[in-house]
Amino acid sequence: MWQPGDRVSHRFHAELGPGRIAAVEGRSLRVEFPDAGQTLSFAAGTDALVPLSVQPGGKARLEGTSEIVVVESCEAGLCRLVDGRDVSLDALWPLPAEVSPVERLARGNVDGFEDFANRLDGLRLQRIRQAGGLGSFLGGRIQLFPHQLYVAERACHSDPVRWLLADEVGLGKTVEACLILNRLLHTGRAGRTLVVAPETLVLQWLGELWRKYHQVFVLLDDKRLSDVAKDHGEDFNPFDVHRRAIVGLETLTRRRRLTEQAVAAGIDLLVVDEAHHLRRPKGHPGTEPYRAVAPIAALGRHVLLLTATPLEDDAHGFFRLLQLLRPEEFPEEETFDERLARREPLPPCTSSTRRLDIGGLPPRVPQPVAVPAADWAPLDRLVRHLRAQPVENAVAPRRKLDRVFRGLASPAALLAGLSREETETAALAAEARDRDPRVRWLAEQALRWIGPEEKTLVFVAHRETLEVLKSVIERQGRRAGIFHEDLTPERRDIEVAQFRLPEGPSLLLSTEAGGEGRNFQFCRRLVLFDLPWNPGVVEQRIGRLDRIGRTIPTEIVYFRPEAGFGRAVADLYEAIGLFREPLGGLERELRHVARAVEKAAVEGPAEIDPMVFRNVLLEARTAHDRVQNAAFHELHRDPYRPELAAEILSRVPPELDALNESVVVRAASRFGFEVEQQSGERTWRIEFGYEALVDHFPGVPLGTSFLGTFSRARAVDEETLDFFSSGHPLVEGILIELEEGPRGRVALFQIPGNEGDEEVFALMAVYSEGTDWRAVVVDAKGALRPDLADRLTRKPIVPEPVEVRKWTQQASWSKAIRRMADLLPKDAKPQAVAGFRVRRRVAN
């Protein structure tokens, strides 16, 4: 029976240090662990506590100090130390003697086989997920595209990694940058990390890094910087508080001291998105963004620059970015034109994958809808009328239009039930509905586009237009989702999630708020209800569907009037190929097109002469040809080629996700976590609850609950679920516990032999070797058995029941174990051992 004052250790958590029974309270014990600063409760009959006593020759720690002493002898409550001092027995905390796994096995002190099997499975998983060098690249919540893996792997082979990612628009430069960033952080090659992006993209970066790669970054905006100054003082370096940060390029440019602080802190990895903003004309010190970034890039550590192919049409700008990365290889006195003329390949620091290089993507299919040259002014007047009304809350226009359209359905109700303002609105709504051919056409199609194969994204310029269309469509009995800037982020996520469901609405009506950061590639078609004057906005809308990973053609519906300004703009966009192919690399020319269209709209006559747009059209076509035929492509070393795909993807272990699920779920159950399978593909709820047998878990606070999936496809489709993969704190914590924790270090088991095998008794020892491991087997005859080691480590062990005491109480047991252990390698200590028997198979 335990008594207050008894010294103990925790059988499974030696890191708690020695403990003392503080109280015996009925059928429970309260135990203090001073080293860990914890007091824990146990059942009186627990097997987790092991008694500790002061023994001659044993080590102990003096109470209240960190001094370790060696005890010579003890008598009548007084102990003599080897240094001659006499101390009270109560002042000594005996330290548990370290017992090796081999010695534990020799003494017959074994763990459950399930824990040993979990340990082996965890080690096997760690080996498999190295994936021939792909490793951490497989942990992101992304579809696996070989060209992205190829670029990330090539970049990470260099040291330091200083790389220009210049892939064509839509091929995943951000994914490539995140793969590289993730690898550098996981392998310890980078610590302090700074991501610089335009202000419009910083939140997207923040979300992408967390949702897809389990990386926690902090946004250094004005408020956060003020908080740092308030908490730590005006002169404190914010990069010393936030080692992984994202900052807007405009903020970095405006607050020049941030550059000095970043240099002083020593940024290990700098990532710059939209790097074409960093410009340094010839003979010029550079634009302000360039001067803000250049000193950090000059540190000589890891740098990633992301830019689309427009710099293929700007040799000087392209050259300046290469100088930021490799100043020693691109001296100031040399021009890029000279290097280009020599056909000298670029240093291995660039990638510029094109759609052509990956075998192409499904085509864009323009579907113009011819409409009469009707007067579209009624809808415009209705929109202006609605926008002029006071809006009490976000749904007021929706409710107002509900009343209006109910009134339109019944003249009597119109006269009796509507206010004067609503009557005016109803008149405008009726005119817009009856006279605007776009409204009628979309309403008719909404009755035909039914089912998951007809998902359609409709873009409009104004929120009020969205509400008009929603009312018209829903008055026909069809549902329509909505997405606009006045919805809360949570509501936007709900609308998109419902739209994605097979049984959800077939149409989603969106303002420009849906034009950034959202992936709608599951949609069949895009409807451009209005045609923006800026072709860059049109390209951005199309880009929500036309993205890497799409498997079906992108249908693009737009309205082409018989004549007038709308017809001239549609003709112009058709002529520059906007509806047929991405126009990456033509951002400058597209801005010129936008200005020409706006000027014609403001100053021109009602009927537009197509020759008005001749110059900008010619400029855009010429630039397009230069981008497609740029000699730069030939200078990139070892570019990605379609024939590389098979070899790259063959290194992704097909069993990886299934083994990951098996190991994590079984280990979590053994650790006492709450584990429940949920509906949906390979989806689980796992909680590190207060009944868990593990007291500490790296990166996961006690009480944390996860709802997630082990399926990559489902994780990509449903970002509200956790993705239990490499890098996830639960997965990494479980693997650390399996490798370093006390469970499963000693085991006994029996397996059936193959036909003709002799009965064998042997010792298996498991060794860690850096990121890998190996097993050594020695049989009772003293022979090394690599055949058995291979069999036991190649796939999970399926044991037969054994009676542990019947084995370990044999008189020769300890001697046999120690004899086999003497033949194990002497240059390393095993982290786990097992005695096992291969049973001879008896012929039937």
Buried (B, 14 or more C-beta within 10 A) or exposed (E): EBEEEBBBBBBBBBBBBBBBBBEBEEEEBBBBBBEBEBBBEBEEEBEBBBEBEBEEEBBBBBBEEEEEBEBBEBEEEEBBBEEEEEBEBEEBBBBBEEEBBBBBBBBBBBBEBBBBBBBBBBBBBBBEBBBEEBBBBBBBBBEBBBBBBBBBBBBBEEEBBBBBBBBBBBBBBBBBBBBBBBBBBBEEBBEBBBBBBBEEBBBBBBEBBEBBBBBEBBBBBEEBBEEBEEEEEEEBBBBBBBBBBBBBBBBBBEBEEBBEBBBEBEBBBBBBBBBBBBBBEEEEEBBBBBBBBBEBBEBEBBBBBBBBBBBBBBBBBBBBBBBBBBBEEBEEEEBBEEBBEEEEEBBBBBBBBBBEBBEEBEEBBBEEBEBEEBEBEBBBEBBEBBEEEEBEEBEBBBEBBBBBBBBBEEEEEBEEEBEEEBBBBBBBBBBBBEBBBBBBBBBEBBEEBEEEEBBBBBBBBBBBBBBBBBBBBBBEEBBBBBBBEBBEEEBBEBBBBBBBEEEBBBBBBBBBBBBEBBBBBBBBBBBBBBBBBBBBBBBBBBBBBBBBBBEBBBBBBBBBBEEBBBBBBBBBBBBBBBBEBBBBBBBBBBBBBBEBBEEBEEEBEEEBEEEBBEEBBEBBBEBBEBBBEBEBBEBBEEBBEEEBBEEBEEBBBEEBBEBBBBBBBBBBBBBBBBBEEEEEEBBBBBBBEEEBEBBBBEEBEEEBEBBBBBBBEBBBBBBEBBBBBBBBBBBBBBBBBBBEBBBBBBBBBBBEBEEEEEEBBBBBBBBBEEEEBBBBBBBBEEEBBEEBBEBBBEEBBEBEEBEBEEBBEEEEBBEBBBBBBEBBEEEEEBBBBBBBBBBBEEEE
